[in-house]
């Protein structure tokens, strides 16, 4: 007997900023730290005390984290990314004695390891070079790792460690910032 517990599917738009590279200004950075902030929209299935009646609903919310990145060469990078998402949702049906719909929030924590493949080589600029010499680059990344869901409302789900996998397209738009579109 396989029991469905919690399941999420989502899309996310992230902005990345590299304070480490901005302040060091070095051209040969193999190591980089990106602050990641974004907005997530997705669909979830959550179990309650009655596993035969799982909650199916859409959610949205703010997502933020850090990307600790190591550039293996000019086209490949490895990274670790701890991330926290504030998933806001409503229960789409009202109970017999409920005349309004409540809004809830779950906290989703994940720690992903990723592999990034750049379409054109990474270009780091020092502070002495002009930003006009920067060429934006595109990359594709795959990531996966453990995820933990915890919630304030006990009946709305079971907290447990599970896994997350994702694929992303990223464009570095300046020497210190980028945009990423991701699906988990």
C-alpha positions as CSV (number, residue, x, y, z in Angstrom):
1,X,0.0,0.0,0.0
2,X,1.6,3.3,-1.2
3,X,0.4,6.3,0.7
4,X,0.6,9.7,-1.0
5,X,1.9,12.3,1.4
6,X,3.0,15.7,0.3
7,X,3.8,16.7,-3.3
8,X,4.8,20.0,-4.9
9,X,5.2,21.2,-8.4
10,X,6.2,24.8,-9.0
11,X,7.8,27.4,-11.2
12,X,10.0,30.2,-9.8
13,X,11.6,33.4,-11.0
14,X,14.8,34.3,-9.2
15,X,17.1,37.3,-9.1
16,X,20.7,36.6,-8.2
17,X,23.3,39.1,-6.9
18,X,26.9,38.4,-6.1
19,X,28.1,40.5,-3.2
20,X,31.3,38.5,-2.9
21,X,32.3,39.2,-6.4
22,X,31.2,42.8,-6.2
23,X,33.3,43.5,-3.2
24,X,36.4,41.5,-4.1
25,X,36.5,42.7,-7.7
26,X,38.7,39.8,-8.8
27,X,38.7,38.5,-12.3
28,X,39.8,34.9,-11.4
29,X,37.0,34.0,-8.9
30,X,36.4,30.3,-8.9
31,X,34.4,30.6,-5.8
32,X,31.3,32.8,-5.7
33,X,28.3,33.5,-3.4
34,X,25.0,34.6,-4.9
35,X,22.1,36.0,-2.8
36,X,18.9,34.6,-4.4
37,X,15.5,36.1,-4.0
38,X,12.4,35.2,-6.0
39,X,8.7,34.5,-6.3
40,X,7.3,31.0,-6.5
41,X,4.0,29.7,-7.8
42,X,3.0,26.1,-7.6
43,X,0.5,23.3,-6.9
44,X,0.5,21.1,-3.9
45,X,-1.1,17.9,-2.5
46,X,-1.0,17.6,1.3
47,X,-2.3,14.9,3.5
48,X,-4.4,15.6,6.6
49,X,-5.5,13.5,9.5
50,X,-7.7,11.7,6.9
51,X,-5.4,10.4,4.2
52,X,-8.3,9.6,1.9
53,X,-9.1,13.4,1.7
54,X,-5.8,15.1,0.7
55,X,-5.7,18.8,0.2
56,X,-5.1,19.9,-3.4
57,X,-4.5,23.6,-3.9
58,X,-2.3,26.2,-5.5
59,X,0.2,28.2,-3.6
60,X,2.5,31.2,-4.1
61,X,5.1,33.0,-2.1
62,X,8.4,34.6,-1.5
63,X,11.6,32.4,-1.9
64,X,15.1,33.3,-0.8
65,X,18.5,31.7,-0.2
66,X,22.2,31.6,-1.0
67,X,24.0,29.9,-3.8
68,X,27.5,28.8,-2.9
69,X,29.2,28.3,-6.2
70,X,32.5,26.8,-7.4
71,X,33.4,27.3,-11.1
72,X,35.1,24.1,-12.2
73,X,36.1,25.6,-15.6
74,X,34.8,28.4,-17.8
75,X,31.7,26.3,-18.8
76,X,30.9,24.2,-15.8
77,X,30.1,25.1,-12.2
78,X,29.0,23.2,-9.1
79,X,26.9,24.8,-6.4
80,X,25.0,24.2,-3.1
81,X,21.9,26.2,-2.5
82,X,20.0,26.4,0.8
83,X,16.6,28.0,0.3
84,X,13.5,28.9,2.2
85,X,10.0,29.4,0.6
86,X,7.0,30.9,2.4
87,X,4.2,29.0,0.6
88,X,0.8,30.8,1.1
89,X,-2.4,28.9,0.2
90,X,-6.1,28.7,1.0
91,X,-8.2,25.7,1.6
92,X,-10.4,25.7,-1.4
93,X,-13.5,24.3,0.3
94,X,-15.3,25.5,3.4
95,X,-16.4,23.1,6.1
96,X,-19.9,22.7,7.2
97,X,-19.6,25.3,10.0
98,X,-17.1,27.5,8.2
99,X,-18.4,30.6,6.4
100,X,-15.1,31.9,5.2
101,X,-11.9,30.5,3.7
102,X,-8.7,30.6,5.8
103,X,-5.3,31.4,4.4
104,X,-2.4,29.4,5.6
105,X,1.4,29.4,5.2
106,X,3.9,26.6,5.1
107,X,7.6,26.9,5.3
108,X,9.6,24.9,2.8
109,X,13.3,24.4,3.4
110,X,15.6,22.8,0.8
111,X,19.3,22.2,0.4
112,X,20.1,21.5,-3.2
113,X,23.3,20.6,-5.0
114,X,23.5,21.6,-8.6
115,X,25.5,21.4,-11.8
116,X,25.5,24.3,-14.2
117,X,26.5,24.2,-17.9
118,X,27.2,27.6,-19.5
119,X,26.4,28.1,-23.2
120,X,29.2,30.6,-23.5
121,X,32.1,31.1,-21.1
122,X,31.8,32.8,-17.8
123,X,33.2,36.3,-17.8
124,X,34.3,37.9,-14.5
125,X,35.2,41.5,-14.6
126,X,37.4,43.3,-12.1
127,X,36.6,46.8,-10.9
128,X,39.3,48.2,-13.2
129,X,37.5,47.0,-16.4
130,X,34.6,48.7,-18.0
131,X,31.2,47.0,-17.7
132,X,30.8,47.5,-21.5
133,X,33.4,44.7,-21.9
134,X,31.0,42.3,-20.2
135,X,29.1,39.8,-22.4
136,X,26.0,38.2,-20.9
137,X,26.0,34.5,-20.7
138,X,23.3,31.8,-20.7
139,X,23.4,28.6,-18.7
140,X,21.3,25.5,-17.9
141,X,21.5,23.9,-14.5
142,X,20.1,20.7,-12.9
143,X,19.8,20.4,-9.1
144,X,18.5,18.1,-6.5
145,X,18.6,17.4,-2.8
146,X,16.6,17.1,0.5
147,X,13.6,19.2,1.3
148,X,11.8,19.7,4.6
149,X,8.2,21.0,4.9
150,X,7.1,22.4,8.3
151,X,3.8,24.1,9.1
152,X,2.1,25.9,11.9
153,X,-1.3,24.2,11.2
154,X,-0.9,20.6,12.4
155,X,-3.8,19.1,10.5
156,X,-2.7,20.6,7.1
157,X,0.2,18.3,6.4
158,X,2.8,16.0,7.8
159,X,6.3,17.4,8.3
160,X,9.0,15.0,6.9
161,X,12.2,15.1,4.9
162,X,11.7,14.4,1.2
163,X,13.6,15.3,-1.9
164,X,13.4,18.0,-4.6
165,X,14.7,18.1,-8.2
166,X,14.7,21.0,-10.6
167,X,15.9,22.4,-13.9
168,X,16.7,26.0,-14.5
169,X,17.7,28.5,-17.2
170,X,19.9,31.4,-16.1
171,X,21.1,34.5,-17.7
172,X,23.9,36.6,-16.1
173,X,22.8,40.1,-17.2
174,X,25.7,42.0,-15.5
175,X,29.0,41.1,-13.9
176,X,27.3,40.9,-10.5
177,X,23.7,39.9,-11.2
178,X,21.5,37.4,-13.0
179,X,18.0,36.2,-13.6
180,X,16.9,32.5,-13.3
181,X,13.7,30.7,-14.3
182,X,13.3,27.4,-12.6
183,X,10.9,24.5,-12.3
184,X,10.9,22.0,-9.4
